[in-house]
Amino acid sequence: METSVSKCCGLGGCVHIVNKELYNDNLNNIKSNINSKNVITYCAGCRDSLSNIKNSYHLLELIFLEGNLTPKGPNKTHRSWINRLKLKAL
């Protein structure tokens, strides 16, 4: 699978709230600089943001899903919190 590594979109730092224009510029720059259709991120926020424009995967999906990857859209806020609770329960 041909993949690219992305720069941070800024979602985790709430750039999308504070400066929507900068956030959109970041996404457009990422989109224009990535030639493959697949992106690997280390940040769940970036995975969610980039999933609207590319097939994006979190690094941990590569480790734990072992090749059973299917592209998915961004997580909803409540889903993100449920995932965090599940992780803390481990």
C-alpha positions in Angstrom: 0.0 0.0 0.0 1.5 3.3 -1.0 1.2 5.8 1.8 2.4 9.2 2.9 3.0 10.7 6.3 1.2 14.0 7.0 2.0 17.1 9.0 -0.3 18.0 11.9 -3.6 19.6 10.9 -4.0 21.5 14.2 -7.3 19.9 15.4 -5.8 18.8 18.7 -4.7 22.3 19.5 -8.3 23.6 18.7 -7.0 25.6 15.7 -10.3 24.8 14.0 -12.1 26.8 16.7 -9.6 29.6 17.2 -8.6 30.2 13.5 -10.8 28.4 11.0 -8.9 29.9 8.1 -5.5 28.6 9.3 -7.1 25.1 9.9 -8.5 25.0 6.4 -5.1 26.2 5.0 -3.4 23.4 6.9 -5.7 20.8 5.4 -5.3 22.2 1.9 -1.5 22.2 2.2 -1.6 18.6 3.5 -3.9 17.6 0.7 -1.8 19.2 -2.0 1.5 17.8 -0.6 0.3 14.2 -0.4 0.3 12.3 -3.6 -1.0 9.0 -2.4 -4.5 8.2 -1.5 -3.5 6.8 1.9 -2.2 8.7 4.9 -0.7 7.5 8.2 -1.0 9.8 11.2 0.1 9.5 14.9 -2.7 11.7 16.1 -6.3 10.7 16.3 -7.4 14.3 15.5 -5.4 14.4 12.3 -6.8 11.0 11.3 -10.3 12.3 11.7 -9.6 15.6 9.9 -7.8 13.9 7.0 -10.3 11.2 6.6 -12.5 13.7 4.8 -10.0 14.1 2.1 -7.8 10.9 2.1 -7.9 7.3 3.3 -6.3 8.1 6.7 -5.2 5.6 9.3 -3.9 6.0 12.8 -0.5 4.4 13.5 -2.0 2.2 16.1 -4.5 0.8 13.6 -1.5 -0.5 11.6 -0.1 -2.2 14.6 -3.2 -3.7 16.1 -5.4 -4.4 13.1 -2.5 -6.2 11.2 -3.6 -5.5 7.7 -7.3 -5.6 8.2 -7.6 -1.9 7.4 -10.7 -0.3 5.9 -10.9 3.4 5.5 -13.5 5.1 7.7 -14.8 8.6 8.2 -14.1 10.8 11.2 -15.2 9.7 14.7 -18.0 11.7 16.3 -17.2 13.4 19.6 -19.2 10.9 21.7 -17.4 8.0 19.9 -14.0 9.6 20.7 -14.9 9.7 24.4 -16.1 6.1 24.4 -12.8 5.0 22.8 -10.9 6.9 25.5 -12.8 5.2 28.3 -12.2 1.8 26.7 -8.5 2.5 26.6 -8.4 3.7 30.2 -10.2 0.5 31.2 -7.3 -1.6 29.9 
